[in-house]
Amino acid sequence: MLKYSFLKQLPARVALLSASCLYLSSVQAQERKNVLFIVVDDLRPELGCYGSDAVITPNIDRLASQSVVFQRAYCNVPVSGASRSSLLTGAYPDISKGRFVDAETWSQKDLPGVVTLPQAFKNAGYYTMSVGKVFHHFMDRTDSWSEDPWIVSPASGDWALYNKWNVWKNEIPENELHPKSHRGPYCEGADAPESSYEDNMIAKKAVTELGRLKDKDQPFFLAVGFRKPHLPFIAPKKYWDLYKREEIKIADNRYRSENLPEQVQSSREIFQYTHVDNTSDVNFHREARHAYYACVSFIDAQVGIVLDELKRLGLEENTIVVLFGDHGWHLGEHDFWGKHTLFNQATHAPFMVSCPGTARGNSQSIVEFVDIYPSLCEACHVSKPSHLQGRSFLPTLKNPKKKHRDYAFIQWGKGVNLVTPYYSYAQWYDRSQNIVGEMLFDHRNDPQENKNVAGSKKYQKLIKRFKADIQKERTETLPLK
């Protein structure tokens, strides 16, 4: 009789258990962390949170105070198209195979079919959105997003052709445009409304989408890509007015490094614009820095708009915020302008992660951008695809003093680069894969990378070890399984 009584109650017990499971599942879904993924084009780590007092960035510095700030974060290739394709697919560039090597990289062409970072989140039940410049080509891997990417001007094609996308606010006569590129001045500080600038439109769109995403019954992955401080250096006049040009300090190593291999050359990107005559002139150095700083402060204000809305909506406590520049940028060091080198100025980039439930503070551990994908997956309990080549730095988010990597592995042109806490070693190859150039900087004695000591007998044992590490990376790490 007791047995029969239990059986009669079984359906009710099953129903109760099922309801409990559904409730727990719902609670767990609500507790899944959102991701706000902010990428800033050509942003170098000249910020207050990186020890600089040159640039005014209160909003980024505010985010940094709530984050783990990686003081030694490196892109895996110093150019936008390739860098973004690499970090969003979680795979290294490979110069020997032509994978992720230049600005015009399409991830779907170089590495078709792999699950991208936002796609992994989409597959895990997240609502994924792209606002602004995220992939270099906004039509690259559109299957990563829950709806079509939103962008003001496309990243592909000649978006800076005068004045196709209203980049310049001041009217420029035809005869003052660049004769070959048909572009205008490399910088401008117009007295124009902030709302007429693309990055402000991106910030406002992100605000709108945050409000919409809050009302969905699923977690979100919102990627927001800002264009500035990418060339041309154009920002509203009020951000130029934050700085006094005569007080701006310029690089004190405006010369080519000693013993530098011929393979190392400055980027030619800035010469596609006008008002670029003598880039070695002190006045040009000061004007270019002024223009770049104005753009960074402008972007900082746009980041602030998005972060303020995240907080206002009550989403801050359950959202991981990631902010980074896609690579570094030379501002006259070694008389170089732009990215496209294996110098620290081009490869070292700002990177910070605010993750609820983890630590905050500075980390001196080396991280690579290829590590972003597996780290976010682990932090959000999203399954990691088997092709990923990075490694999760979640332990370092929990304890910023914890070591993550021995070195960063970077590639550009026909060269590869290892960066350790104390050294930067690079080598270049010919078509037969013979080493035809070497570069070693001892950061303990030469933090500005002014003297290549690869030819010194003192460092040959160290170089031998670096060569072995590079060979291991090229033969064991780069090939996709």
C-alpha positions in Angstrom: 0.0 0.0 0.0 2.9 2.3 0.8 4.5 1.5 -2.5 1.2 2.2 -4.4 0.8 5.5 -2.6 4.3 6.6 -3.6 3.6 5.7 -7.3 0.4 7.8 -7.2 2.4 10.8 -6.1 5.1 10.2 -8.7 3.7 12.3 -11.5 3.3 15.3 -9.2 6.9 14.8 -7.9 8.1 14.7 -11.5 6.2 17.8 -12.4 7.6 19.6 -9.4 11.2 18.5 -10.2 10.8 19.6 -13.9 9.5 23.0 -12.8 12.4 23.3 -10.4 14.9 22.5 -13.2 13.3 25.0 -15.5 13.5 27.6 -12.8 17.1 26.9 -12.1 17.8 27.0 -15.9 16.1 30.4 -16.1 18.1 31.7 -13.2 21.4 30.4 -14.6 20.5 32.1 -18.0 19.9 35.4 -16.2 23.2 35.1 -14.4 25.3 34.4 -17.5 27.6 37.4 -18.1 27.1 39.8 -20.9 30.0 41.0 -22.9 30.7 44.6 -24.1 33.6 44.3 -26.5 35.1 47.7 -27.4 37.9 47.9 -30.0 39.6 51.3 -30.8 41.5 51.6 -34.1 45.2 52.6 -33.9 45.0 53.3 -30.1 48.4 53.2 -28.5 48.9 52.7 -24.7 49.7 56.4 -24.1 46.9 56.7 -21.5 46.8 57.6 -17.8 46.3 54.0 -16.8 49.6 53.2 -18.6 51.5 55.8 -16.7 51.2 58.7 -19.1 50.0 62.2 -18.3 50.1 63.5 -21.9 46.6 62.5 -23.0 43.2 63.3 -21.4 41.2 60.1 -21.1 39.1 60.2 -17.9 36.5 57.6 -19.1 39.0 55.0 -20.3 41.0 55.5 -17.1 37.8 55.1 -15.1 37.2 51.8 -16.8 40.8 50.8 -16.1 40.3 51.5 -12.3 37.6 48.8 -12.4 39.6 46.4 -14.6 42.7 44.3 -14.8 44.9 46.4 -17.0 47.4 44.3 -19.0 50.5 46.5 -19.1 52.3 44.1 -21.5 49.6 43.2 -24.1 50.7 42.6 -27.7 48.9 42.3 -31.0 50.0 39.3 -33.1 50.3 41.4 -36.2 50.6 45.2 -36.3 47.9 46.0 -38.9 44.1 46.3 -38.5 42.7 43.8 -41.0 45.0 41.0 -40.0 45.0 41.8 -36.3 41.2 41.7 -36.1 40.9 38.5 -38.1 43.4 36.8 -35.9 41.9 37.7 -32.5 38.3 37.2 -33.7 39.1 33.7 -35.0 41.5 32.8 -32.2 44.2 31.8 -34.7 47.7 33.2 -35.2 48.8 34.9 -38.4 51.2 32.7 -40.5 53.4 34.7 -42.9 54.7 31.5 -44.4 51.2 30.6 -45.6 49.8 34.0 -46.2 47.3 33.9 -43.4 46.3 37.2 -41.8 49.2 39.2 -43.1 48.0 42.7 -44.2 45.3 45.4 -43.9 43.0 43.9 -46.5 42.7 40.5 -44.8 39.3 38.8 -44.9 39.1 36.1 -42.2 36.5 34.1 -44.3 39.0 33.9 -47.2 42.2 33.2 -45.1 40.5 30.8 -42.7 37.1 29.8 -43.9 34.6 27.9 -41.8 36.1 28.3 -38.4 33.9 29.4 -35.5 34.6 33.1 -34.7 34.5 34.5 -31.2 31.1 36.1 -31.6 29.8 33.1 -33.4 30.8 30.9 -30.4 28.7 33.1 -28.2 25.9 33.1 -30.7 26.0 29.3 -30.7 25.9 29.3 -26.9 22.6 31.2 -26.9 23.9 34.8 -26.8 22.5 37.6 -28.9 25.5 39.0 -30.8 25.7 42.4 -32.4 28.3 44.4 -34.3 28.2 48.2 -34.2 30.9 50.2 -36.0 34.2 48.8 -37.2 34.7 45.4 -35.6 35.9 43.1 -38.4 38.0 45.2 -40.8 35.5 44.4 -43.6 32.1 44.7 -42.1 30.8 42.0 -44.5 33.4 39.5 -43.2 31.8 36.6 -41.4 28.4 38.1 -41.1 27.2 34.7 -39.8 28.9 35.7 -36.5 26.0 38.1 -35.7 22.4 37.6 -34.7 21.5 40.5 -37.1 23.3 42.3 -39.9 26.4 44.4 -38.7 25.7 48.1 -38.4 28.2 50.6 -39.7 28.3 54.2 -40.9 31.0 54.0 -43.5 32.5 50.7 -44.7 36.0 49.7 -43.6 36.7 48.2 -47.0 37.3 50.2 -50.2 38.7 53.7 -50.1 36.5 55.0 -47.3 38.7 58.1 -47.0 38.2 59.2 -50.6 37.2 62.9 -50.4 34.5 63.3 -49.2 32.6 60.1 -49.9 31.6 59.5 -46.2 31.7 63.1 -44.9 35.0 62.5 -43.1 36.3 66.1 -43.5 34.0 68.8 -42.1 35.8 71.7 -43.7 35.3 72.1 -47.5 38.6 71.5 -49.4 39.2 72.8 -53.0 39.9 70.1 -55.6 43.4 71.4 -56.2 44.3 70.9 -52.5 43.5 67.2 -52.5 46.2 64.5 -52.8 46.9 64.1 -56.5 47.0 60.3 -56.3 44.7 59.2 -53.4 42.3 62.1 -53.8 42.3 62.5 -50.0 42.4 65.6 -47.9 44.6 66.8 -45.0 45.9 64.3 -42.5 44.4 66.3 -39.7 41.5 68.7 -39.0 39.9 70.3 -36.0 36.6 71.7 -37.3 34.1 73.7 -35.3 31.4 71.2 -36.1 28.8 69.5 -34.0 29.9 66.3 -32.4 26.8 64.5 -33.8 28.2 64.9 -37.3 31.1 62.6 -36.6 31.0 58.9 -37.3 32.2 57.8 -33.9 29.6 59.8 -32.1 27.0 58.0 -34.2 28.5 54.7 -33.3 28.4 55.6 -29.6 24.7 56.6 -29.8 23.8 53.4 -31.8 25.5 51.4 -29.1 23.5 53.1 -26.4 20.3 52.4 -28.3 21.2 48.7 -28.7 22.1 48.3 -25.0 18.5 49.4 -24.2 17.1 46.9 -26.6 19.4 44.1 -25.5 18.5 44.6 -21.8 14.9 43.6 -22.6 15.9 40.4 -24.3 15.6 37.1 -22.4 19.1 36.1 -23.4 22.6 37.3 -22.6 24.3 39.5 -25.2 27.7 40.0 -26.9 27.8 43.6 -28.1 30.9 44.5 -30.1 31.5 48.3 -30.6 34.3 49.5 -32.9 35.5 53.1 -32.9 37.4 54.4 -35.9 39.6 57.2 -34.4 42.4 57.8 -33.7 43.0 56.2 -37.1 44.1 58.5 -39.9 43.0 61.1 -40.8 43.3 62.7 -37.4 40.0 64.4 -37.4 38.1 65.4 -34.2 35.8 68.3 -33.1 37.7 71.5 -32.3 36.8 71.3 -28.6 39.0 68.3 -28.2 41.9 70.1 -29.8 41.3 72.9 -27.3 42.0 70.5 -24.4 45.7 70.8 -25.3 48.3 73.6 -25.7 50.4 72.7 -28.6 53.5 74.4 -27.3 53.4 72.2 -24.2 53.1 68.9 -26.0 56.3 66.9 -25.7 57.5 65.1 -28.8 59.7 62.0 -29.1 63.3 62.5 -28.1 64.5 59.7 -30.3 63.5 61.1 -33.7 66.2 59.2 -35.5 66.7 55.7 -37.0 67.9 53.2 -34.5 71.5 52.2 -34.6 72.3 49.1 -36.6 68.7 48.7 -37.8 68.2 46.1 -40.5 67.0 47.4 -43.9 63.8 45.4 -43.6 62.6 47.9 -41.0 60.9 50.8 -42.7 58.3 53.4 -41.6 54.7 53.0 -42.7 53.8 55.1 -45.8 50.1 55.4 -44.8 50.3 59.0 -43.6 51.7 60.1 -47.0 48.3 59.3 -48.6 47.1 62.5 -47.1 48.0 66.2 -47.7 49.8 68.6 -45.5 52.5 65.9 -45.0 55.6 67.4 -46.4 58.5 67.1 -44.0 57.6 64.5 -41.3 61.0 65.1 -39.7 60.2 68.7 -38.9 59.7 69.5 -35.2 56.6 71.5 -35.9 55.1 68.5 -37.8 55.9 66.2 -34.9 54.1 68.6 -32.5 51.1 69.1 -34.8 50.7 65.4 -35.4 50.8 64.6 -31.7 48.3 67.3 -31.0 45.9 65.9 -33.7 46.3 62.3 -32.4 45.7 63.3 -28.8 42.6 65.3 -29.8 41.2 62.1 -31.5 42.0 60.0 -28.5 40.2 62.4 -26.1 37.3 62.4 -28.6 37.1 58.6 -28.5 37.4 58.6 -24.8 34.2 60.7 -24.6 32.4 58.3 -26.8 33.5 55.3 -24.7 32.2 57.3 -21.7 28.8 57.6 -23.4 28.5 53.9 -23.8 29.8 53.0 -20.3 27.5 55.5 -18.7 24.5 53.9 -20.4 25.7 50.5 -19.3 25.6 51.7 -15.7 22.3 53.6 -16.0 20.6 50.4 -17.3 21.9 48.4 -14.3 23.9 46.1 -16.6 27.3 47.0 -15.2 27.3 44.3 -12.5 26.7 41.5 -14.9 28.7 42.6 -18.0 32.3 41.9 -18.9 33.8 45.0 -20.5 36.8 44.5 -22.8 38.6 47.5 -24.3 41.7 47.4 -26.5 43.5 49.0 -29.4 44.0 46.7 -32.3 47.7 47.5 -32.4 50.1 50.3 -31.4 51.2 53.4 -33.4 54.4 55.3 -33.9 54.2 59.0 -33.1 57.6 60.1 -34.4 59.7 57.6 -32.5 62.7 56.8 -34.8 61.0 59.3 -37.1 58.4 56.6 -37.9 54.6 57.3 -38.3 52.0 54.6 -38.1 52.1 50.8 -37.4 53.7 48.3 -39.7 56.9 47.6 -37.8 58.1 45.1 -35.2 59.0 47.9 -32.8 57.3 48.1 -29.4 55.4 51.2 -30.5 53.6 49.2 -33.2 53.0 45.9 -31.4 52.3 47.0 -27.8 48.7 47.9 -27.4 46.3 48.9 -24.6 44.1 46.1 -23.2 41.9 46.0 -20.1 39.2 43.7 -18.9 36.5 44.5 -16.3 35.0 41.2 -15.2 32.5 40.9 -12.4 33.7 38.6 -9.7 37.4 38.9 -10.5 40.2 41.2 -9.5 41.2 44.7 -10.5 44.7 46.2 -10.8 47.7 46.1 -13.1 49.2 42.9 -14.6 52.7 42.8 -15.8 52.3 39.4 -17.4 52.6 39.1 -21.2 49.3 38.4 -23.0 48.6 38.1 -26.7 45.5 39.1 -28.6 45.0 35.6 -29.7 44.3 34.8 -26.0 41.2 37.0 -25.9 38.9 34.4 -27.5 39.5 31.5 -25.1 39.6 33.8 -22.1 36.1 35.2 -22.8 34.8 31.8 -23.5 36.0 30.5 -20.2 34.8 33.5 -18.3 31.3 33.0 -19.7 31.2 29.2 -19.7 31.0 29.1 -23.5 32.4 26.0 -25.2 35.8 26.6 -26.8 36.2 25.4 -30.4 39.1 23.0 -30.9 41.0 25.2 -33.4 41.9 27.9 -30.9 45.6 28.7 -30.6 45.6 31.1 -27.7 45.3 30.3 -24.0 43.0 31.6 -21.4 44.3 34.3 -19.1 41.3 33.9 -16.7 43.7 32.9 -13.9 45.4 36.3 -14.3 42.1 38.1 -14.2 41.6 36.5 -10.8 45.1 37.2 -9.6 46.9 39.9 -11.7 50.3 38.9 -10.3 49.9 35.4 -11.9 52.2 34.8 -14.9 50.5 34.0 -18.2 53.2 33.8 -20.9 56.9 33.7 -21.2 56.8 35.8 -24.4 54.6 37.2 -27.1 54.9 35.9 -30.7 54.4 38.5 -33.4 54.6 38.5 -37.2 54.8 41.3 -39.8 56.0 41.3 -43.4 58.6 38.6 -43.7 59.7 38.9 -40.1 58.8 37.3 -36.8 59.3 38.7 -33.3 59.5 37.4 -29.8 58.9 39.9 -26.9 59.9 38.8 -23.4 59.8 40.9 -20.2 63.3 42.1 -20.9 64.1 41.7 -24.6 62.6 42.0 -28.1 64.2 39.8 -30.8 63.1 39.7 -34.5 64.4 37.9 -37.6 63.5 38.3 -41.3 63.6 35.6 -44.0 64.1 35.4 -47.7 62.1 33.3 -50.1 64.1 30.2 -49.1 63.4 30.9 -45.4 67.0 31.9 -44.8 67.5 34.5 -42.0 68.6 37.7 -43.7 68.1 40.2 -40.9 68.1 40.3 -37.1 67.1 42.8 -34.5 67.6 42.6 -30.7 66.7 45.2 -28.2 67.7 44.9 -24.5 64.8 46.7 -22.8 66.7 46.8 -19.4 69.3 49.1 -20.9 67.4 50.4 -23.9 63.7 50.7 -23.3 63.3 53.1 -26.3 64.8 50.5 -28.7 67.4 52.9 -30.0 70.2 50.4 -30.6 70.1 47.0 -32.2 72.5 44.7 -30.4 71.9 41.5 -32.4 75.5 41.6 -33.7 77.0 41.8 -30.2 78.9 38.7 -28.9 77.4 39.3 -25.5 73.9 38.3 -26.7 74.7 35.3 -28.9 73.7 32.6 -26.4 70.4 34.4 -25.8 69.8 34.8 -29.5 70.3 31.1 -30.0 67.6 30.4 -27.4 65.2 32.9 -29.1 65.9 31.2 -32.5 64.9 27.9 -31.0 61.7 29.4 -29.5 60.8 30.9 -32.9 61.4 27.6 -34.7 59.2 25.9 -32.2 56.4 28.4 -32.7 56.6 28.2 -36.5 56.6 24.4 -36.6 54.4 23.4 -33.7 52.1 26.4 -32.9 51.2 28.0 -36.2 49.8 25.0 -38.1 46.1 24.6 -37.4 45.2 21.1 -36.2 
